């Protein structure tokens, strides 16, 4: 429904973290051997559905070209959403 980046490893059937770790090790070794500066940034969008506004999620789906039916389902799911803790 929504195209993913080929490096996406979460929530899909793939080799997982080991492939990305091997890639990172290769990049670090190459930078060291060539005496080149290297910056590494890890971004963790933990619990994104809890912390990102629902309208932002819908907008991102639209920008990524998600199927309009899926976007409609998501809109309906978030419409008048409330939660009670007892």
C-alpha positions in Angstrom: 0.0 0.0 0.0 2.9 2.3 0.6 6.4 2.0 -1.0 9.2 1.4 1.5 12.8 2.3 1.4 14.9 -0.7 0.3 16.9 -0.4 3.6 13.7 -0.7 5.8 14.1 -3.6 8.1 11.4 -3.2 10.8 8.0 -4.7 10.4 8.9 -6.7 7.2 10.2 -10.1 6.4 13.9 -9.5 5.8 17.4 -10.4 7.0 16.9 -7.9 9.7 19.4 -6.0 11.8 22.4 -8.2 10.9 22.5 -7.0 7.3 22.4 -3.4 8.4 25.1 -4.0 11.0 27.4 -5.6 8.4 26.8 -2.6 6.2 27.7 -0.2 9.0 30.8 -2.2 9.8 31.9 -2.0 6.1 31.4 1.7 6.1 33.3 2.3 9.3 36.2 0.1 8.1 36.4 1.9 4.7 36.4 5.3 6.5 39.2 4.2 8.8 41.3 2.7 6.1 40.9 5.8 3.9 41.4 8.1 6.9 38.1 9.9 6.1 35.9 11.5 8.6 32.6 9.7 9.3 29.5 10.7 11.1 26.9 8.2 12.1 23.4 9.1 13.3 20.8 6.6 14.7 17.2 7.8 14.6 14.7 5.9 16.7 11.1 6.8 16.2 9.9 4.7 19.1 6.2 4.5 19.5 5.6 6.8 16.6 1.9 6.1 16.6 1.7 7.3 20.2 3.7 10.5 19.7 3.1 11.6 16.1 -0.1 13.5 15.4 -2.7 11.4 13.4 -3.0 14.1 10.7 0.8 13.9 10.2 0.5 10.1 9.6 -2.3 10.6 7.1 -0.3 13.3 5.3 2.8 11.1 5.2 0.8 8.3 3.7 -0.6 10.6 1.0 2.9 11.9 0.2 4.3 8.3 -0.1 1.5 7.4 -2.6 -0.4 5.0 -0.3 -3.6 3.5 -1.7 -6.5 5.9 -1.2 -8.6 3.1 0.3 -5.9 2.5 3.0 -5.7 6.2 3.7 -9.5 6.3 4.1 -9.4 3.4 6.5 -6.7 5.1 8.6 -8.8 8.3 8.6 -11.8 6.4 9.8 -9.8 4.6 12.5 -8.6 7.9 13.9 -11.9 9.8 13.6 -13.3 10.7 17.0 -10.7 8.4 18.6 -10.6 8.3 22.4 -9.2 6.1 25.0 -10.1 5.4 28.6 -7.9 4.0 31.3 -9.6 2.2 34.1 
